[in-house]
Amino acid sequence: MVLLPQGLKALKQVAKQVGVDLRGAYLNLDGGFDSRHNRKCIFHAGLIPNIPENPRNRKHPKRGRKRLFNAVIHALRMRVERTFAWEDKFKRLLLRFEHSQQRHYGMKLMAYTLINLRGFCGV
């Protein structure tokens, strides 16, 4: 969380070199990044923060204006993270034993096939 400002600067530099305009794009983060400072850094970078509000052990909801949060976009992020977690179950992919890119890609395809087979057949 401390490295977020430097990470945003690096992201802007890479986007500038590649020629991608990031203004108005959503930046999805966990509730742990929910702070006024982080949201301000993201806004100043030209991005829209999409961070779920952290209740911080409150008994009553926080007063005032609600924070900007798009649950649909955040659900897509969770879907992607779940897929990466499934991929991490395969040690051969996690540690990258393969030196050849084609062989590593083939192992990924085999892992995705096994994930789908488990999901469809309930194995």
SVG drawing of the C-alpha trace seen along z (x, -y; Angstrom):
<svg xmlns="http://www.w3.org/2000/svg" viewBox="-25 -15 40 52">
<polyline fill="none" stroke="black" stroke-width="0.4" points="0.0,0.0 2.9,-2.3 4.2,-1.8 0.9,-2.8 2.0,-6.4 5.3,-5.1 3.4,-2.3 0.9,-4.8 3.8,-7.0 5.4,-3.9 2.1,-2.9 1.6,-6.4 5.2,-6.3 4.6,-2.9 1.2,-3.9 2.8,-7.1 5.6,-5.1 3.1,-2.6 0.7,-5.3 -2.3,-4.3 -4.5,-6.9 -5.5,-5.9 -7.7,-8.9 -11.1,-7.7 -10.1,-4.1 -11.0,-2.2 -8.4,-1.0 -9.7,2.0 -8.1,2.6 -9.0,4.5 -10.7,2.9 -7.3,2.7 -6.4,-0.2 -9.5,-2.2 -8.0,-5.4 -8.4,-9.1 -4.8,-9.4 -4.9,-6.4 -8.1,-7.6 -6.6,-11.1 -3.5,-9.6 -5.6,-7.6 -7.8,-10.6 -4.6,-12.8 -3.3,-10.1 -6.4,-10.5 -7.9,-7.1 -11.2,-6.2 -10.7,-4.3 -12.9,-1.2 -12.3,-0.2 -14.9,1.4 -15.4,-0.6 -13.6,1.0 -16.0,0.9 -13.1,0.9 -15.0,2.6 -17.7,-0.1 -21.0,0.7 -22.8,-1.9 -22.1,-2.9 -19.9,-6.0 -21.8,-9.2 -21.5,-11.4 -21.3,-10.9 -20.8,-7.3 -17.5,-6.4 -17.5,-5.7 -17.7,-1.9 -18.8,0.1 -19.7,3.6 -20.0,5.1 -16.5,4.2 -15.2,5.4 -17.0,8.8 -15.1,9.2 -11.8,8.6 -12.7,11.3 -13.4,13.7 -10.0,13.1 -8.3,13.5 -10.2,16.7 -8.9,18.0 -5.3,17.2 -5.8,19.0 -7.0,22.1 -3.9,21.8 -1.7,21.6 -2.8,25.0 -0.6,26.5 3.0,26.4 4.5,26.8 2.9,23.5 3.6,21.8 7.3,22.4 7.8,22.2 9.9,25.3 9.6,25.0 12.2,22.9 10.5,23.0 7.5,20.6 5.6,23.2 5.9,25.9 4.8,23.6 1.8,22.5 1.0,26.2 1.1,26.8 -1.3,23.9 -3.7,25.3 -3.6,28.7 -4.2,27.1 -7.2,25.1 -8.6,28.3 -8.3,30.0 -10.0,27.1 -12.9,27.2 -13.2,31.0 -13.4,30.7 -16.0,28.0 -18.2,29.8 -17.9,33.4 -17.7,32.5 -14.5,34.6"/>
</svg>
